[in-house]
Amino acid sequence: MRIIQLRNATIVIHSGPHHILVDPMLATKDALPALRLFDGKRLRNPTVELPQSAGAVLDEVTHCLITHCQKGHFDHLDRAGARWLRERQVPVICTPHDSEHLRQLGLNVLPLADGHAQPQPFLGGAIRTVRCRHGRGLVGAAMEHGVGYFIELPGEPSLYLSGDTVLTDDVRAFVRAHQPQVCVVPAGGARFDLGGEIIMGVDEVIELTRIAQGTVVANHMEAISHCPVTREQLREAASRDGVRVVAPADGETVTVLGDRDALRA
């Protein structure tokens, strides 16, 4: 299995003939609104361009997975991403909750069945959804929580895409019970002007890495203005704690061969 980090939460998973795009934010730098208004910067998003290799990577895409896309979550599906999917009519796998919204965008929608935790057929293997908690308290109550996905494909490491979530008891229990060989998790510590983190930050990623026996790949960093955690900060924290986290740069490929076994290219 190869995982190509494009930008933020946008990745492409390569498995045999299948090339699965996840949460496409394809806008050019500064094309989208700021997400922090009172920090004195008001940086527009995304804060960086897609890597130069993005066009060639996207040309190979055969399917798309959306973890969440409503209530203004343009960092997981923006207008450019929707237009790209619509023009190519790429099959888009999503939850029933998001299906009508995506159909209204003119996308080729293949919704999963209702119900969490039940495996469903997916590209010759199986997929199931895992509940997310996109923040806590009042901020969390206003968020679109979406789902993570647990994917098992023939001859490939099992893969948990956590979606946008803080580290909850549900996530801890799921990882302990299923021990995915690969976990892809958000690590940017995103927060708005008010309230706490709405995705995992350094401490929660390190805690999850202690729970997980497989490879932990961290993304959702250095691309959106409300995500303060950098890759270098995460690597330094992991080194201090004696754990290993893979934090690929935009455009970088991670090849996963097995538990705790990842090669970066």
C-alpha positions in Angstrom: 0.0 0.0 0.0 1.2 3.5 -0.9 -0.2 6.6 0.7 0.5 9.9 -1.0 0.2 13.0 1.1 -1.1 15.8 -1.1 -2.1 18.6 1.4 -3.9 18.9 4.7 -6.3 15.9 4.9 -6.1 15.2 1.2 -4.3 12.0 0.4 -4.4 9.3 -2.3 -4.3 5.6 -1.3 -2.8 3.3 -3.9 -3.8 -0.4 -3.6 -3.4 -2.5 -6.7 -5.6 -1.1 -9.5 -7.4 1.2 -7.0 -6.3 4.8 -6.4 -8.6 6.3 -3.7 -8.7 10.1 -3.2 -9.7 11.2 0.3 -11.2 14.5 1.2 -10.1 16.6 -1.8 -9.3 20.3 -1.1 -7.9 21.4 -4.4 -8.1 25.2 -4.3 -5.1 27.3 -5.0 -3.3 29.1 -2.2 -5.3 31.8 -0.5 -8.5 31.1 -2.4 -10.5 30.2 0.7 -11.6 32.2 3.7 -9.6 32.6 7.0 -10.6 30.4 9.9 -9.2 32.6 12.7 -10.3 36.2 12.7 -8.9 37.6 15.9 -5.3 36.4 15.9 -3.9 39.4 14.1 -3.1 37.5 11.0 -6.4 36.5 9.3 -4.5 34.2 7.0 -6.5 32.9 4.0 -6.6 29.2 3.1 -5.0 27.0 2.1 -1.8 28.6 3.2 0.3 26.6 0.7 -0.1 25.4 -2.8 -0.6 21.8 -3.8 2.7 20.0 -4.6 3.8 20.1 -8.2 3.2 16.3 -8.4 -0.5 16.7 -7.6 -1.8 16.7 -11.2 -0.1 13.4 -12.1 -1.3 11.8 -8.8 -4.9 13.0 -9.4 -4.9 11.6 -13.0 -4.6 8.1 -11.5 -7.6 8.4 -9.1 -10.3 5.8 -9.5 -12.5 6.4 -6.4 -13.0 9.0 -3.7 -13.9 8.8 0.0 -15.4 11.7 1.9 -15.3 11.8 5.7 -17.4 14.9 6.1 -18.2 17.9 3.9 -21.1 20.0 5.3 -21.3 23.0 7.6 -18.5 24.8 5.8 -15.8 22.1 6.0 -14.1 23.3 2.8 -10.8 21.8 4.0 -12.3 18.3 3.2 -14.2 19.2 0.1 -14.0 22.6 -1.5 -15.5 23.9 -4.7 -12.4 23.0 -6.7 -12.5 19.5 -5.4 -16.2 19.1 -6.1 -15.7 20.5 -9.6 -12.9 18.0 -10.2 -15.0 15.1 -9.1 -18.0 16.3 -11.1 -16.1 16.7 -14.3 -14.6 13.2 -14.1 -17.6 11.5 -12.5 -15.3 9.7 -10.1 -17.3 7.3 -7.8 -17.6 9.0 -4.4 -18.2 6.9 -1.4 -19.7 8.6 1.6 -22.2 8.2 4.5 -25.9 8.4 3.9 -25.9 11.7 5.8 -23.7 13.3 3.2 -25.1 11.6 0.1 -27.9 14.0 -0.8 -25.7 17.0 -0.3 -23.1 15.5 -2.6 -25.7 14.6 -5.2 -26.8 18.2 -5.3 -23.3 19.1 -6.3 -23.6 16.8 -9.3 -21.3 14.1 -8.0 -21.4 10.3 -8.8 -22.4 9.3 -5.2 -22.2 5.7 -3.9 -23.4 6.0 -0.3 -22.7 3.3 2.3 -25.6 1.7 4.1 -26.8 3.2 7.4 -25.2 1.9 10.6 -21.7 2.2 12.2 -19.3 -0.6 12.8 -20.9 -3.1 10.3 -18.4 -4.1 7.5 -19.7 -3.4 4.0 -18.2 -4.6 0.6 -15.6 -2.2 -0.8 -13.3 -2.8 -3.7 -13.1 -6.6 -3.1 -12.6 -6.1 0.6 -14.5 -4.4 3.4 -15.1 -1.0 4.8 -16.8 0.2 8.0 -17.4 3.6 9.6 -16.0 4.8 12.9 -17.5 7.6 14.9 -15.7 10.9 15.1 -15.8 13.7 17.7 -14.8 16.9 16.0 -14.2 18.9 19.1 -15.6 19.1 22.6 -17.9 21.5 24.5 -19.8 24.2 22.8 -17.5 24.3 19.8 -17.9 20.6 19.4 -21.6 20.8 19.6 -21.7 23.1 16.6 -19.4 21.0 14.4 -20.1 18.5 11.7 -18.6 15.3 13.1 -18.4 13.0 10.1 -16.8 9.6 10.3 -13.6 7.7 10.0 -13.2 4.6 7.9 -11.6 1.2 8.6 -10.6 -0.4 5.3 -9.5 -4.0 4.8 -8.4 -4.9 1.2 -7.0 -8.2 0.0 -3.3 -8.5 0.4 -3.0 -5.0 2.0 -2.4 -3.7 5.6 -5.6 -2.8 7.3 -6.1 0.9 7.3 -7.9 3.3 9.7 -8.6 6.8 8.4 -9.7 8.5 11.6 -11.3 11.5 10.0 -11.4 14.8 11.9 -11.6 13.8 15.5 -10.1 14.4 18.9 -8.9 11.3 20.7 -12.1 9.9 22.3 -12.8 6.7 24.3 -14.5 5.3 21.2 -11.4 5.9 19.1 -9.1 4.4 21.8 -11.3 1.4 22.1 -11.5 0.9 18.3 -7.8 1.0 17.9 -7.2 -1.4 20.8 -9.8 -3.9 19.5 -8.8 -3.9 15.8 -5.2 -2.8 15.9 -5.1 -1.4 12.3 -1.7 -1.9 10.6 -1.9 1.7 9.5 -3.6 4.7 11.2 -3.9 8.0 9.4 -4.8 10.7 11.9 -5.1 14.5 12.0 -2.4 16.1 14.0 -2.7 19.8 13.5 -4.3 20.7 16.8 -6.9 22.9 14.9 -8.8 25.5 17.0 -10.8 28.5 16.3 -10.6 31.9 18.1 -12.6 30.4 21.0 -12.6 26.9 22.4 -10.2 24.0 22.5 -8.7 21.7 19.9 -11.2 20.2 17.4 -8.8 17.6 16.1 -5.9 15.7 17.7 -2.8 17.7 18.6 0.6 16.6 19.6 -0.3 15.0 23.0 -3.3 13.0 21.6 -1.3 11.7 18.6 1.5 10.6 20.9 -1.1 8.8 23.1 -2.7 7.1 20.2 0.7 6.0 18.9 1.3 4.2 22.3 -2.0 2.4 21.8 -1.5 1.4 18.2 0.8 -1.4 17.2 0.9 -0.4 13.6 2.2 2.6 11.6 0.8 6.0 12.6 0.8 8.5 9.7 0.0 12.1 10.7 -1.4 14.8 8.5 -3.7 17.9 8.6 -0.6 20.1 9.3 1.0 23.2 7.7 -1.8 23.9 5.2 -4.8 25.5 7.1 -4.6 28.6 9.2 -6.2 27.3 12.3 -3.8 24.3 12.6 -0.7 25.5 14.7 1.1 22.2 15.0 4.0 21.7 12.6 5.5 18.4 11.4 8.8 19.2 13.2 7.1 19.8 16.5 5.3 16.5 16.2 8.5 14.6 15.3 10.4 16.2 18.2 7.7 15.2 20.6 7.6 11.7 19.3 11.4 11.4 19.6 11.3 12.7 23.2 8.6 10.1 24.1 10.3 7.3 22.3 7.6 6.6 19.8 7.5 6.8 16.0 5.1 8.9 14.0 5.4 9.3 10.2 4.6 12.9 9.2 5.0 13.1 5.4 5.6 16.3 3.6 3.1 17.4 0.9 3.8 15.4 -2.2 5.6 12.6 -0.2 4.8 8.9 -0.5 4.6 6.5 2.4 4.8 2.9 1.5 3.5 0.6 4.2 4.6 -3.0 4.3 3.4 -4.2 7.7 3.2 -3.3 11.4 5.5 -0.4 12.3 7.0 -0.8 8.9 6.8 2.2 6.7 9.2 3.5 4.0 9.1 7.1 2.9 10.0 8.1 -0.6 
